[in-house]
Amino acid sequence: MVKYIENYAEVKTKSQYGIRSYLRSLVLNVLSTKTKWLGTEQYLSVPRVQFLYIHHAFADELKQLDSLMKLLSKQHTFISHSEAVDRILSNSIDKPYISLSTDDGFKNNMAAAQILNNYGAKACFFINPGLIDEHDYEIIKTHCKVKLHLPPVAFLTWEEVRELQAQGHEIGGHTMYHDNIASMSAEAIDEDMKLSFEVLGKHCGTIKHFAFPYGRFSHFSNIGKASVFKNGYSICSSAERGCHINSTTLLKNTDLCIRRDHVILDWPLNHILYFLVNNVKKRKEENNYFPY
């Protein structure tokens, strides 16, 4: 029987949650409580660009997404991925900004978009064009298990992708099928970048943004970086934690590597705030650059 996961609670029952998850939560409870007493508001008021991204917005996560947006809106201005990039490149970060994005192109992101719209926030949806409009359950099941370590989750259609654009959201590339660029040959990377850029252009018009799958610097390379820009993308994003501040000199777009903090909406809000405050404490100009 075809069954796509609709609630994050179902994901947790099908995952290996144990002592490690318990200890992580326990440690973050202590750290986030300490952060609260040290003045969360003071840190969150520091001018910077903070990128946050999610993968999914299951039905039982939507209330938490709304709560997170309400909390962040108290001290931050929501801006698009493109405006955030422009502010970093032009050294015009004059107050605390938040830019949101999502990875992988799950259908449940449509519900997330509606909540973001309520706060005037426009996200960048990084999608794998090879999975958009995919309806074969066995293909989706295998992809989710092997590439995403999830039970089967339905993907967006091209019609829904265009609807997101009509709402003012942006679309970005994420490789054709969510492959680890660090494990690919230079030829395969070039082929993927070229094809993904062309397919996205055909369906969505001009595409500027790219985020490499899995997101750690170990999942990318200087070869991958060169291929991204060579094949048409203008900006590259990681999933390394951190925030962005003004530079002492003007950056080139090919030198800028966006840092994005991953958020699972099932997390307590104080855990998310802990990461944001920690980013502010560790802010430095070097975070604007690639390590390659």
FIRO-401141 format. One record per residue (C-alpha): chain; x negated, y negated, z negated. Coordinates in Angstrom, 2 decimals. Example, Ala and Ser with C-alpha at 12.3 -4.5 7.8 and 13.67 -1.06 7.14 Angstrom:
2
PT  A  -12.30  4.50  -7.80
PT  A  -13.67  1.06  -7.14
END
This chain:
292
PT  A  0.00  0.00  0.00
PT  A  -1.27  -3.47  0.91
PT  A  -1.78  -5.47  -2.27
PT  A  -3.69  -8.70  -2.61
PT  A  -4.70  -10.00  -6.01
PT  A  -2.53  -12.93  -7.11
PT  A  -3.68  -13.53  -10.71
PT  A  -7.12  -13.85  -12.22
PT  A  -6.01  -11.57  -15.05
PT  A  -5.89  -8.79  -12.46
PT  A  -9.45  -9.58  -11.39
PT  A  -10.67  -9.26  -14.97
PT  A  -9.00  -5.88  -15.46
PT  A  -10.80  -4.60  -12.36
PT  A  -14.20  -6.01  -13.34
PT  A  -16.87  -4.87  -15.75
PT  A  -16.32  -7.21  -18.69
PT  A  -18.23  -6.24  -21.80
PT  A  -20.64  -7.40  -24.43
PT  A  -22.46  -9.73  -22.03
PT  A  -19.29  -11.74  -21.29
PT  A  -18.39  -11.82  -24.97
PT  A  -21.83  -13.11  -25.96
PT  A  -21.80  -15.71  -23.17
PT  A  -18.50  -17.09  -24.41
PT  A  -19.71  -17.06  -28.02
PT  A  -22.90  -18.98  -27.17
PT  A  -21.01  -21.53  -25.07
PT  A  -18.51  -22.07  -27.88
PT  A  -21.38  -23.04  -30.17
PT  A  -23.17  -25.18  -27.57
PT  A  -20.02  -26.99  -26.44
PT  A  -19.05  -27.77  -30.05
PT  A  -22.52  -29.24  -30.63
PT  A  -22.21  -31.27  -27.42
PT  A  -18.86  -32.69  -28.56
PT  A  -20.38  -34.01  -31.78
PT  A  -23.29  -35.56  -29.89
PT  A  -21.03  -37.79  -27.82
PT  A  -19.55  -36.23  -24.70
PT  A  -17.94  -39.47  -23.52
PT  A  -21.24  -41.33  -23.65
PT  A  -22.92  -38.82  -21.34
PT  A  -20.01  -38.51  -18.92
PT  A  -19.99  -42.30  -18.44
PT  A  -23.49  -42.24  -16.88
PT  A  -23.45  -43.25  -13.17
PT  A  -24.07  -40.17  -11.03
PT  A  -22.49  -37.92  -8.43
PT  A  -21.39  -34.58  -9.80
PT  A  -20.30  -31.85  -7.37
PT  A  -18.00  -29.12  -8.68
PT  A  -16.76  -26.11  -6.75
PT  A  -14.44  -23.16  -7.22
PT  A  -13.90  -19.99  -5.24
PT  A  -10.30  -19.25  -6.09
PT  A  -7.17  -20.78  -7.60
PT  A  -5.01  -17.82  -8.57
PT  A  -1.48  -18.39  -9.84
PT  A  -2.52  -18.10  -13.49
PT  A  -5.38  -20.60  -12.97
PT  A  -3.36  -23.50  -11.58
PT  A  -2.33  -24.92  -14.94
PT  A  -5.98  -25.01  -16.01
PT  A  -6.97  -26.72  -12.75
PT  A  -4.42  -29.44  -13.45
PT  A  -5.75  -29.82  -17.01
PT  A  -9.32  -30.06  -15.72
PT  A  -8.40  -32.72  -13.17
PT  A  -6.56  -34.71  -15.82
PT  A  -9.57  -34.51  -18.13
PT  A  -12.10  -35.47  -15.47
PT  A  -9.98  -38.36  -14.20
PT  A  -10.38  -40.20  -17.52
PT  A  -14.01  -41.13  -16.82
PT  A  -14.67  -40.23  -13.20
PT  A  -13.67  -41.40  -9.75
PT  A  -12.88  -38.59  -7.32
PT  A  -14.52  -38.97  -3.92
PT  A  -14.80  -36.80  -0.81
PT  A  -17.87  -34.74  0.03
PT  A  -18.74  -37.19  2.81
PT  A  -18.46  -40.27  0.61
PT  A  -20.49  -38.55  -2.09
PT  A  -23.25  -37.80  0.40
PT  A  -23.16  -41.36  1.74
PT  A  -23.53  -42.77  -1.77
PT  A  -26.54  -40.57  -2.47
PT  A  -28.21  -41.43  0.84
PT  A  -27.57  -45.17  0.45
PT  A  -28.48  -45.36  -3.25
PT  A  -25.03  -46.74  -4.12
PT  A  -24.18  -44.58  -7.13
PT  A  -22.72  -47.26  -9.39
PT  A  -20.46  -45.21  -11.67
PT  A  -19.59  -41.57  -12.46
PT  A  -18.20  -39.78  -9.42
PT  A  -16.85  -36.26  -8.94
PT  A  -16.76  -34.48  -5.59
PT  A  -14.93  -31.16  -5.32
PT  A  -15.27  -28.22  -2.97
PT  A  -14.23  -24.60  -2.60
PT  A  -16.04  -21.64  -1.06
PT  A  -14.95  -18.57  0.94
PT  A  -11.57  -19.68  2.31
PT  A  -9.07  -17.85  0.12
PT  A  -5.40  -18.49  0.86
PT  A  -4.75  -19.43  -2.78
PT  A  -6.83  -22.58  -2.20
PT  A  -3.72  -24.07  -0.59
PT  A  -2.16  -24.31  -4.06
PT  A  -5.35  -25.89  -5.39
PT  A  -5.19  -28.52  -2.65
PT  A  -1.72  -29.57  -3.77
PT  A  -2.96  -30.18  -7.31
PT  A  -5.98  -32.12  -6.05
PT  A  -3.66  -34.23  -3.90
PT  A  -1.75  -35.25  -7.01
PT  A  -4.93  -36.87  -8.32
PT  A  -5.94  -38.44  -5.03
PT  A  -8.86  -36.02  -4.79
PT  A  -9.99  -34.62  -1.43
PT  A  -12.19  -31.53  -1.36
PT  A  -14.47  -29.86  1.17
PT  A  -13.34  -26.31  1.94
PT  A  -16.38  -24.23  2.93
PT  A  -15.08  -21.33  4.99
PT  A  -16.37  -18.27  6.83
PT  A  -14.77  -18.65  10.28
PT  A  -15.05  -14.91  10.93
PT  A  -12.59  -14.25  8.10
PT  A  -10.03  -16.94  8.90
PT  A  -6.84  -15.41  10.34
PT  A  -8.06  -11.94  9.33
PT  A  -5.08  -9.75  8.43
PT  A  -6.57  -6.24  8.53
PT  A  -6.28  -5.09  4.93
PT  A  -9.12  -2.57  5.11
PT  A  -11.51  -5.17  6.55
PT  A  -10.54  -7.65  3.84
PT  A  -10.78  -5.04  1.11
PT  A  -14.28  -4.01  2.20
PT  A  -15.46  -7.60  2.64
PT  A  -14.20  -8.67  -0.79
PT  A  -15.77  -5.65  -2.49
PT  A  -19.16  -5.75  -0.73
PT  A  -19.73  -9.48  -0.17
PT  A  -17.70  -11.15  -2.92
PT  A  -17.47  -8.50  -5.66
PT  A  -13.73  -8.99  -5.92
PT  A  -10.58  -6.97  -5.35
PT  A  -8.76  -7.80  -2.07
PT  A  -7.82  -11.49  -1.76
PT  A  -5.92  -12.92  1.21
PT  A  -7.69  -15.45  3.45
PT  A  -6.54  -18.68  5.06
PT  A  -5.18  -18.88  8.58
PT  A  -6.39  -21.46  11.10
PT  A  -2.99  -23.14  10.82
PT  A  -3.54  -23.54  7.07
PT  A  -7.07  -24.85  7.65
PT  A  -5.65  -27.53  9.95
PT  A  -3.00  -28.32  7.33
PT  A  -5.77  -28.95  4.79
PT  A  -7.38  -31.35  7.24
PT  A  -4.05  -33.08  7.79
PT  A  -3.88  -33.63  4.03
PT  A  -7.24  -35.40  4.15
PT  A  -9.49  -32.57  3.02
PT  A  -12.72  -31.66  4.80
PT  A  -13.85  -28.34  6.26
PT  A  -17.40  -27.03  6.07
PT  A  -19.38  -24.00  7.25
PT  A  -20.41  -21.06  5.05
PT  A  -21.88  -18.67  7.69
PT  A  -19.64  -16.48  9.84
PT  A  -19.18  -13.64  7.33
PT  A  -20.73  -14.80  4.04
PT  A  -24.20  -13.36  4.62
PT  A  -27.28  -13.88  2.48
PT  A  -29.49  -16.07  4.65
PT  A  -32.63  -15.12  2.73
PT  A  -32.26  -11.53  3.94
PT  A  -31.71  -12.44  7.62
PT  A  -34.23  -12.78  10.43
PT  A  -34.88  -16.20  11.96
PT  A  -33.08  -15.09  15.12
PT  A  -30.03  -13.87  13.20
PT  A  -29.86  -17.09  11.20
PT  A  -30.00  -19.20  14.35
PT  A  -27.30  -17.09  16.00
PT  A  -25.04  -17.38  12.96
PT  A  -25.53  -21.14  12.55
PT  A  -24.87  -21.78  16.22
PT  A  -21.77  -19.59  16.37
PT  A  -20.23  -20.76  13.10
PT  A  -20.73  -24.41  14.08
PT  A  -19.14  -23.81  17.49
PT  A  -16.15  -21.88  16.14
PT  A  -15.46  -24.48  13.47
PT  A  -15.79  -27.24  16.04
PT  A  -13.29  -25.52  18.30
PT  A  -10.65  -25.29  15.58
PT  A  -11.44  -28.27  13.36
PT  A  -13.30  -30.87  15.37
PT  A  -16.57  -32.39  14.15
PT  A  -18.06  -30.53  11.18
PT  A  -20.82  -32.06  9.07
PT  A  -21.20  -29.94  5.96
PT  A  -22.70  -26.50  5.30
PT  A  -23.05  -24.51  2.08
PT  A  -25.15  -21.37  2.06
PT  A  -23.53  -18.23  0.54
PT  A  -24.41  -17.17  -3.01
PT  A  -25.96  -20.59  -3.48
PT  A  -29.18  -20.03  -5.38
PT  A  -32.40  -21.29  -3.85
PT  A  -33.52  -17.64  -3.69
PT  A  -30.63  -17.03  -1.26
PT  A  -31.96  -19.60  1.20
PT  A  -35.28  -20.54  2.81
PT  A  -37.11  -23.20  4.75
PT  A  -36.26  -21.25  7.92
PT  A  -32.59  -21.36  7.01
PT  A  -32.79  -25.05  6.22
PT  A  -34.32  -25.83  9.62
PT  A  -31.68  -23.76  11.41
PT  A  -28.78  -25.48  9.64
PT  A  -29.82  -28.92  10.91
PT  A  -31.03  -27.68  14.29
PT  A  -27.61  -26.21  15.09
PT  A  -25.49  -29.25  14.30
PT  A  -24.76  -29.46  10.59
PT  A  -25.71  -32.75  8.89
PT  A  -25.72  -31.85  5.20
PT  A  -26.59  -28.69  3.27
PT  A  -25.22  -27.69  -0.13
PT  A  -26.39  -25.17  -2.72
PT  A  -24.76  -23.72  -5.82
PT  A  -27.55  -24.79  -8.15
PT  A  -26.40  -26.74  -11.19
PT  A  -27.26  -30.40  -11.54
PT  A  -26.09  -33.90  -10.65
PT  A  -27.37  -36.64  -8.34
PT  A  -28.65  -40.11  -9.18
PT  A  -30.08  -42.95  -7.10
PT  A  -33.53  -42.43  -5.61
PT  A  -36.45  -44.84  -5.63
PT  A  -36.54  -44.59  -1.82
PT  A  -33.90  -43.88  0.80
PT  A  -33.38  -40.19  1.49
PT  A  -33.08  -38.57  4.89
PT  A  -30.08  -36.27  5.31
PT  A  -32.46  -33.40  6.12
PT  A  -34.22  -33.85  2.77
PT  A  -31.04  -33.92  0.69
PT  A  -29.89  -30.68  -0.90
PT  A  -26.55  -31.00  -2.66
PT  A  -26.35  -29.35  -6.08
PT  A  -22.93  -28.01  -7.01
PT  A  -21.75  -26.58  -10.31
PT  A  -19.63  -23.45  -10.06
PT  A  -16.44  -23.49  -12.13
PT  A  -14.14  -20.56  -12.90
PT  A  -10.80  -22.01  -13.93
PT  A  -10.35  -19.29  -16.54
PT  A  -13.16  -20.88  -18.56
PT  A  -12.26  -23.11  -21.55
PT  A  -12.51  -26.79  -20.67
PT  A  -15.11  -27.41  -23.35
PT  A  -17.41  -24.91  -21.64
PT  A  -17.14  -26.83  -18.38
PT  A  -17.81  -30.11  -20.18
PT  A  -20.91  -28.58  -21.75
PT  A  -22.39  -27.91  -18.30
PT  A  -21.56  -31.43  -17.11
PT  A  -23.15  -33.05  -20.16
PT  A  -26.19  -30.81  -19.79
PT  A  -26.54  -31.94  -16.17
PT  A  -26.53  -35.58  -17.28
PT  A  -29.20  -34.88  -19.88
PT  A  -31.40  -33.22  -17.25
PT  A  -30.73  -35.70  -14.45
PT  A  -33.74  -36.60  -12.34
PT  A  -34.48  -37.87  -8.87
PT  A  -36.11  -34.58  -7.89
PT  A  -32.66  -32.92  -7.96
PT  A  -31.86  -34.73  -4.70
PT  A  -34.41  -32.69  -2.76
PT  A  -34.85  -29.18  -1.43
PT  A  -37.50  -27.14  -3.26
PT  A  -38.87  -25.87  0.07
END
